[in-house]
Amino acid sequence: MLVFLKYKKKEPITTALLSISYVFSAWTFSAIRHVFFLTPLILFPLIILGIDFVADKKSPLLLIVGIMLSIANSLYFSYMIAILAVFYIIIRFFVQEEDKRLSSFAKYILKYALYALIGGVILPAPILFPSLYGLLNASTGSGIDINIFPTLKHLLRFIPSFVSMYETNGNYSILGMNIV
């Protein structure tokens, strides 16, 4: 996060406060138990920085390598990072690009899609395809009935986890909000 904010040329005090807030978020504290959960905290800012590099007509290598490492590390975290990265790309287009025509938007998105294809499918293929094969051929076998839509009671149980380290239903469902 520090490198990303320095690249954006933010003031040193702003950079320090936002970086400290990022480091001491609720997710980080919950990840102390399993270091594996720290990986998205490292890879997400690198991918966002790679998106900025591509938008600033610099090398796409950071974006490609960041996506590759994310896919090779965890499919679960990768799809969450991808959703946030797509939001960032779309918002960045409408906020910073001067030409807002549909054709420019399509070119803009296709450029990132090409780099995502290279970094997300082609390079991690030796790890990705066996993992996908295993996931698609696994049986659940748990016999547990899972409700797709939560009840109001279940949703209300998430409120304490916004401001504390309270785990809703266990399983690392800590939401947390940084207040600086």
VENHU-V553454 format. One line per field, one symbol per residue. phi: phi as a letter, one per 30 degrees, with the letter a starting at -180 (. if undefined). Layout:
BEGIN
phi=???
END
This chain:
BEGIN
phi=.dddddddhddedddddddddddcdddddddddbdeddedddddddddddddedddicddeddddddddddddaddddddddddddeddddddddcdddcdddddddddddddddddddcbdddedcdddddddddcdcdhdicdcddcdddedddddedddcbcdcdiihhcccibdbc
END
